Amino acid sequence: MTNSTKERQYAHMAQQLQVLQANLAETSRQLEVMSRQCNKNIVGQLGRVHASWFMASNRHFEEEMLGRNK
């Protein structure tokens, strides 16, 4: 291979690496956004599940207590 061919190939590879680096940076930014959104949603979902369990256990406890008093 001649020197000019190698130089062209190296230049093309450098350009490809720049594109790859830019794509990886964008992917990283998108993952950070997704992570924040998921964490926000997960915390809300866990709060709803916890509240549901609390209400169900409270209802069950009240029914058990009322059932025993009858």
C-alpha positions in Angstrom: 0.0 0.0 0.0 1.2 3.4 -0.8 1.6 6.2 1.8 -1.3 8.2 0.3 -3.6 5.2 0.6 -2.6 4.7 4.2 -3.1 8.4 5.0 -6.6 8.3 3.4 -7.5 5.2 5.4 -6.3 6.7 8.6 -8.2 10.0 7.9 -11.3 8.0 7.2 -10.8 5.9 10.4 -10.3 9.1 12.4 -13.5 10.6 10.9 -15.4 7.3 11.7 -14.1 7.4 15.3 -15.3 11.0 15.7 -18.8 10.0 14.5 -18.7 7.0 16.9 -17.6 9.3 19.8 -20.4 11.7 19.1 -23.0 8.9 18.9 -21.7 7.5 22.2 -22.0 10.9 23.8 -25.6 11.2 22.6 -26.4 7.7 23.8 -25.0 8.6 27.2 -27.2 11.7 27.4 -30.3 9.7 26.3 -29.6 7.1 29.0 -29.2 9.7 31.7 -32.6 11.2 30.7 -34.2 7.7 30.6 -32.7 6.9 34.0 -34.1 10.1 35.6 -37.5 9.4 34.1 -37.5 5.7 35.2 -36.4 6.6 38.7 -39.2 9.2 39.0 -41.8 6.7 37.8 -40.5 3.9 39.9 -40.6 6.0 43.1 -44.2 6.9 42.2 -45.2 3.3 41.5 -43.6 2.1 44.7 -45.5 4.7 46.6 -48.8 3.6 45.1 -48.0 -0.1 45.8 -47.1 0.7 49.4 -50.3 2.7 49.9 -52.4 -0.1 48.3 -50.8 -2.6 50.7 -51.4 -0.4 53.6 -55.1 0.2 52.7 -55.6 -3.5 52.1 -54.0 -4.6 55.3 -56.0 -2.0 57.2 -59.2 -3.2 55.7 -58.3 -6.8 56.5 -57.4 -5.9 60.1 -60.6 -4.0 60.6 -62.7 -7.0 59.2 -60.9 -9.4 61.5 -61.5 -7.2 64.5 -65.1 -6.6 63.6 -65.6 -10.3 62.8 -64.3 -11.3 66.2 -66.5 -8.8 68.0 -69.7 -10.1 66.5 
